[in-house]
Amino acid sequence: MFDNETKQQLEQYLTLLENPVRFTASLDTSDDSSKVFEFIDSVAKMSDKISIEKEKLSRTPSFEINPIDNKSGITFAGVPNGHEFSSFLLALLQVGGRAPKIEKTQIKQITAIKDELHFDSYISLTCHNCPDVVQALNILTVLNPNITSTMVEGSMYQNEIEAKNILAVPTVYLNGEEFASGRMSLEDILEKITGPTDVTELDEKEVFDCLVIGGGPAGASAAIYAARKGIHTGMVVDTFGGQVLDTLGIENLIGTPYVEGPHLMRQVEAHVNEYNVNVMKKQRAKTIEKNEHFDVVLESGATLHAKSLVLSTGARWRNINVPGESEFKNKGVAYCPHCDGPLFTGKDIAVIGGGNSGIEAAIDLANMAKHVYVLEFLPELKADNILQEKLRSLPNVTVITNAATQEIQGDSNVNGISYKDNITQEIHRLDVQGVFILVGLVPNTEWLPDFIDVTNRGEIVTEKNGSTNTPGIFAAGDCTDSAYKQIIISMGLGATAALGAFDYLIRQ
């Protein structure tokens, strides 16, 4: 079941179990049940603190992780391999007595929930966003006996996926009704359950020497460098990690031959937490005002004050803004092939975008889909030649250039896409069940006031020290006019902006 390296890592984790646990398994004679049993049996044989018992559960095959004399409420309907292996390990340790590593205020929020909440999270083992959701729901379950959580592996429970018309993962159901879809943090989930947190304490915070806006690689780097200078540093963060959370494999971060985006940003967040940085999550900046200091007005209604700012708000996937795009989002329109690709196995799909991201997605999706159509507006693909050569070697891929997407069509789900041939002006339709949109990035800067200069593409104009045209305001990362958009470059620009801000402060 496990290779030697995974087995060694697992054995090390199992030594951290504080109390005995048992796997309560619901099994039959199916191949899927055999897979589930093989998984839990392999783990149980590695520790004398783990036992197995059989019991009929609501789904077969599935298994619960329970303390010896009680029920935890955590269930895995499927085999938690792939990206979900970490969710399994954390659940095992937490049920075994190790407390979740979350803030005290969050523990207080969770334990105060009185309603009975039963969560089902539908996931794909190739989805790198799904573990964050599964792990957050498991934490709720461990800390509050009124809450239960079940991870449902989509490939093993395809009948439920189809019955519920799930075309994006993760999709979470609460008490039988759809609760949310897409990447969510623990903060996101708690906000949906208990409502927005009180922002009074934000209004009362002291003036920051340096306030970083954004929680991606640039923002994290800026916060670390500012805090290391000993100045009062804060971070306004919507979701820590930024667009790196949507990056599956990173192979060009010097010194780290391979790392996955979510794992990298968990390490980066832990690094930030080593310093005296006031991280304010689930907050988005609305505007900036110049008064005695810089006043940053948040969408939550609170206002923060700072002597200097580092803007590192990153970028997001660009929409194509055609009819049907927003209407069929998560109903056939998708942006992440790694997460949602397996849901389109055996189906005809379209990929819009002929750059590196689009062609990499098409190559990946061709391994699962029946047929992949690549639509590119320009006369030629823009991707690297090596990617184009790989793409054209695939028998189930059709490349269509000079194609201007007109509409994404469907009823309850996507069933087609129409495009105009830029040469003949003729309109064509493709019968597809999914559309993946990968047409580049747009900077998250539309909220900025007029006194900060941006390019005609919305990128913040910066000098070599990260400064903007407004003294005291610096910027870094993909929201700027930097020549190249790479993680390692964003980290360097974040450090540059923080050092620039520090130099600015000591000269005031």
Residue pairs with C-beta under 8 A, 6 or more apart in sequence:
1 38
1 39
1 42
2 10
2 42
6 85
7 46
10 43
10 46
10 89
11 46
13 89
13 92
13 93
14 43
14 46
14 47
14 49
14 50
14 92
16 93
16 96
16 98
17 47
17 49
17 50
17 92
17 93
17 96
17 97
18 96
18 97
18 98
19 49
19 67
19 68
19 96
19 97
20 49
20 50
20 51
20 67
20 68
20 96
21 49
21 50
21 51
21 65
21 66
21 67
21 68
21 92
21 95
21 96
22 50
22 51
22 52
22 53
22 66
22 67
22 68
23 40
23 43
23 44
23 50
23 51
23 52
23 53
23 63
23 64
23 65
23 66
24 53
24 54
24 55
24 57
24 63
24 64
24 66
25 36
25 37
25 40
25 52
25 53
25 54
25 55
25 61
25 62
25 63
25 64
26 54
26 55
26 56
26 57
26 58
26 59
26 60
26 61
26 62
26 63
27 33
27 36
27 37
27 54
27 60
27 61
28 60
28 61
30 61
32 61
32 78
32 156
33 60
33 61
35 61
35 79
36 61
36 62
36 63
36 78
36 79
37 61
39 79
39 80
39 81
40 52
40 63
41 52
43 50
43 92
44 50
44 51
44 52
49 96
51 68
57 63
57 64
57 75
59 75
59 77
59 150
59 152
59 157
61 77
61 78
61 156
62 75
62 76
62 77
62 78
62 150
63 75
63 76
64 71
64 72
64 74
64 75
64 76
65 72
65 74
65 76
65 91
65 92
65 95
66 72
66 95
67 95
67 96
72 95
72 141
72 142
73 141
73 145
73 147
73 148
73 149
74 91
74 95
74 138
74 141
74 142
74 148
74 149
74 150
75 148
75 149
75 150
75 151
76 84
76 88
76 91
76 150
76 151
76 153
77 150
77 151
77 152
77 153
77 156
77 157
78 151
78 152
78 153
78 155
78 156
78 157
79 125
79 153
79 156
80 87
80 88
80 125
80 151
80 153
81 125
82 125
82 126
83 125
83 126
83 127
83 128
83 130
83 131
84 123
84 125
84 130
84 131
84 134
84 151
84 153
86 131
86 135
87 131
87 134
87 135
87 138
87 151
90 100
90 135
90 138
91 135
91 138
91 142
94 100
94 138
94 139
94 142
95 142
100 139
100 142
100 143
102 139
102 186
106 186
106 187
106 190
107 143
109 190
109 194
109 197
110 139
110 140
110 143
110 144
110 190
111 143
111 144
112 194
113 140
113 144
113 146
113 147
113 193
113 194
114 146
115 146
116 146
116 147
116 175
117 140
117 146
117 147
117 148
117 174
117 175
117 193
118 147
118 148
118 150
118 174
118 175
118 176
119 137
119 140
119 141
119 147
119 148
119 149
119 150
119 172
119 173
119 174
119 179
120 150
120 152
120 172
120 173
121 130
121 133
121 134
121 137
121 149
121 150
121 151
121 152
121 170
121 171
121 172
121 173
122 152
122 154
122 157
122 160
122 161
122 164
122 166
122 169
122 170
122 171
122 172
122 173
123 130
123 133
123 134
123 151
123 152
123 153
123 154
123 169
123 170
124 130
124 153
124 154
124 155
124 169
124 339
124 340
124 341
124 342
124 343
125 153
125 155
125 342
126 338
126 339
126 341
126 342
127 169
127 170
127 336
127 338
127 339
127 340
128 245
128 246
128 248
128 260
128 261
128 262
128 338
128 339
129 169
129 170
129 182
129 183
129 245
129 246
129 262
129 336
129 339
130 169
130 170
130 339
131 262
132 183
132 184
132 185
132 245
132 262
133 170
133 172
133 183
133 184
133 189
134 149
134 151
134 170
136 184
136 185
136 186
136 189
137 147
137 149
137 172
137 189
138 149
139 186
140 147
140 149
140 189
141 147
141 148
141 149
152 160
154 161
154 166
154 169
154 342
154 343
155 342
160 166
161 343
164 171
164 173
164 178
165 331
165 412
165 413
166 343
167 330
167 331
167 332
167 334
167 340
167 343
167 344
167 413
167 434
168 181
168 182
168 330
168 331
168 334
168 339
168 340
168 343
169 181
169 339
169 340
169 343
170 181
170 182
170 183
170 184
171 178
171 180
171 181
171 330
172 178
172 179
172 180
172 181
172 184
173 179
179 192
180 188
180 189
180 192
181 330
182 330
183 239
183 245
185 239
185 240
185 281
185 282
187 281
187 282
188 239
188 282
191 197
191 282
196 300
197 282
199 298
199 300
199 301
199 302
200 302
202 280
202 283
202 298
202 300
202 302
202 303
202 304
203 302
203 303
205 234
205 278
205 304
205 305
206 232
207 232
207 293
207 305
207 306
207 307
208 232
208 233
208 234
208 278
208 304
208 305
208 306
208 307
209 226
209 231
209 232
209 233
209 306
209 307
209 308
209 505
210 222
210 226
210 231
210 232
210 233
210 234
210 306
210 307
210 308
210 309
210 310
210 498
210 501
210 502
210 505
211 233
211 234
211 235
211 236
211 294
211 296
211 304
211 306
211 308
211 309
211 310
212 219
212 222
212 223
212 226
212 233
212 234
212 235
212 236
212 309
212 310
212 312
212 498
213 219
213 235
213 236
213 285
213 296
213 309
213 310
213 311
213 312
213 313
214 235
214 236
214 237
214 242
214 311
214 312
214 313
214 314
214 444
214 477
214 479
215 235
215 237
215 238
215 239
215 240
215 241
215 242
215 269
215 279
215 281
216 241
216 242
216 243
216 244
216 265
216 312
216 314
216 477
216 478
216 490
217 242
217 244
217 265
217 268
217 477
217 487
217 490
217 491
217 494
218 312
218 314
218 476
218 477
218 478
218 490
218 491
218 493
218 494
218 497
219 235
219 237
219 242
219 310
219 312
219 314
219 476
219 477
219 494
220 235
220 240
220 265
220 268
220 269
220 271
220 272
220 491
220 494
221 476
221 490
221 491
221 492
221 493
221 494
221 495
221 498
222 310
222 312
222 474
222 476
222 494
222 495
222 497
222 498
222 501
223 233
223 235
223 272
223 275
223 277
223 279
223 494
223 498
224 271
224 272
224 275
224 277
224 495
224 498
225 494
225 495
225 498
225 499
225 502
226 233
226 277
226 310
226 498
226 501
226 502
227 233
227 275
227 276
227 277
228 275
229 498
229 499
229 502
231 502
231 505
232 278
233 275
233 276
233 277
233 278
234 277
234 278
234 279
234 280
234 304
234 306
235 272
235 277
235 278
235 279
235 280
236 280
236 283
236 284
236 285
236 296
236 298
236 304
237 279
237 280
237 281
237 282
237 283
238 281
238 282
238 283
238 284
239 245
239 281
240 265
240 269
240 279
240 281
241 261
241 262
241 265
241 266
241 268
241 269
242 265
242 314
243 314
243 315
243 316
243 317
243 441
243 478
244 250
244 261
244 262
244 264
244 265
244 487
245 261
245 262
245 265
246 261
246 335
246 336
247 260
247 261
247 487
248 260
248 261
248 338
249 258
249 260
250 256
250 258
250 259
250 260
250 261
250 264
250 487
251 257
251 258
252 486
252 487
252 488
253 259
253 264
253 487
253 488
254 488
256 264
264 487
272 279
273 279
280 304
283 298
283 299
283 300
283 302
284 298
284 299
284 300
285 296
285 297
285 298
285 299
285 313
285 447
286 297
286 298
286 299
286 447
287 296
287 297
287 447
287 448
287 449
288 294
288 295
288 296
288 297
288 309
288 448
288 449
288 452
288 473
289 295
289 297
289 449
290 451
290 470
293 305
293 306
293 307
294 305
294 306
294 307
294 308
294 309
294 472
294 473
295 303
295 304
295 305
296 303
296 304
296 305
296 306
296 309
297 303
298 304
307 472
307 505
307 508
308 472
308 473
308 474
308 501
308 504
308 505
309 472
309 473
309 474
309 501
310 466
310 474
310 475
310 476
310 494
310 497
310 498
310 501
311 445
311 448
311 452
311 460
311 468
311 473
311 474
311 475
311 476
311 479
312 475
312 476
312 477
312 479
312 490
312 494
312 497
313 443
313 444
313 445
313 477
313 479
314 443
314 444
314 477
314 478
314 479
315 441
315 442
315 443
315 444
315 478
315 479
315 485
316 441
316 442
316 444
317 335
317 437
317 438
317 439
317 440
317 441
317 442
318 439
318 440
318 441
318 442
319 325
319 326
319 437
320 352
320 405
320 437
320 439
322 405
322 406
322 407
322 408
323 406
323 407
323 408
324 333
324 407
324 408
324 409
324 410
324 414
325 333
325 408
325 437
327 408
328 408
328 410
328 413
328 414
328 435
331 410
331 412
331 413
331 414
332 408
332 410
332 413
332 414
332 415
332 433
332 434
332 435
333 408
333 414
333 434
333 435
333 437
334 340
334 434
334 435
334 436
334 437
335 436
335 437
335 438
337 351
337 361
337 364
337 365
337 436
337 438
338 364
340 434
340 436
341 364
341 365
341 368
341 369
342 368
343 434
344 365
344 368
344 369
344 433
344 434
345 368
345 369
346 368
346 369
346 370
347 369
347 370
347 432
347 433
347 434
348 369
348 370
348 371
348 372
348 373
348 430
348 431
348 432
348 433
348 434
349 365
349 369
349 371
349 372
349 373
349 432
349 433
349 434
349 435
349 436
350 372
350 373
350 374
350 375
350 417
350 430
350 432
350 434
350 435
350 436
351 358
351 361
351 362
351 365
351 372
351 373
351 374
351 375
351 435
351 436
351 438
352 358
352 375
352 405
352 435
352 436
352 437
352 438
352 439
353 361
353 374
353 375
353 376
353 437
353 438
353 439
353 440
354 374
354 375
354 376
354 377
354 378
354 380
354 381
354 382
354 383
354 399
354 401
355 381
355 382
355 383
355 438
355 439
355 440
356 382
356 383
356 384
356 387
357 438
357 440
358 374
358 376
358 383
358 436
358 438
358 439
359 374
359 381
359 383
359 387
359 388
359 391
360 383
360 387
361 436
361 438
362 372
362 374
362 391
362 397
363 387
363 390
363 391
363 394
365 372
365 436
366 372
366 391
366 394
366 396
366 397
369 396
369 434
370 396
371 396
371 397
371 398
372 394
372 396
372 397
372 398
373 397
373 398
373 400
373 430
373 432
374 381
374 391
374 397
374 398
374 399
374 400
375 400
375 403
375 405
375 417
375 419
376 382
376 399
376 400
376 401
376 402
376 403
377 402
377 403
377 404
377 405
377 422
378 401
378 402
379 401
379 402
380 401
381 388
381 391
381 399
381 401
383 391
391 397
391 399
392 399
400 419
402 421
402 422
402 423
403 419
403 420
403 421
403 422
404 419
404 420
404 422
405 417
405 418
405 419
406 418
406 419
406 420
406 427
407 417
407 418
408 414
408 416
408 417
408 435
409 415
409 416
409 417
409 418
409 429
410 416
413 433
414 432
414 433
414 434
414 435
415 431
415 432
415 433
416 429
416 430
416 431
416 432
417 429
417 430
417 432
417 435
418 427
418 428
418 429
418 430
419 427
419 428
419 430
420 426
420 427
420 428
421 427
421 428
441 478
441 485
442 457
442 458
443 454
443 457
443 458
443 459
443 460
443 478
443 479
443 480
444 479
445 454
445 458
445 459
445 460
445 479
446 458
448 454
448 460
451 469
451 470
452 460
452 468
452 469
452 470
452 473
453 460
453 461
453 468
453 469
454 460
454 461
455 461
455 481
459 479
459 480
459 481
459 482
460 468
460 475
460 479
460 480
460 481
461 468
461 469
461 480
461 481
462 468
462 474
462 475
462 476
462 480
462 481
462 482
462 497
464 496
465 474
465 496
465 497
465 499
465 500
465 503
466 474
466 475
466 476
466 493
466 496
466 497
466 498
466 499
466 500
466 501
467 473
467 474
467 500
467 504
468 474
468 475
471 504
472 501
472 504
474 497
474 498
474 500
474 501
474 504
475 497
476 490
476 493
476 494
476 496
476 497
477 490
477 493
477 494
478 485
478 490
480 493
482 489
482 490
482 493
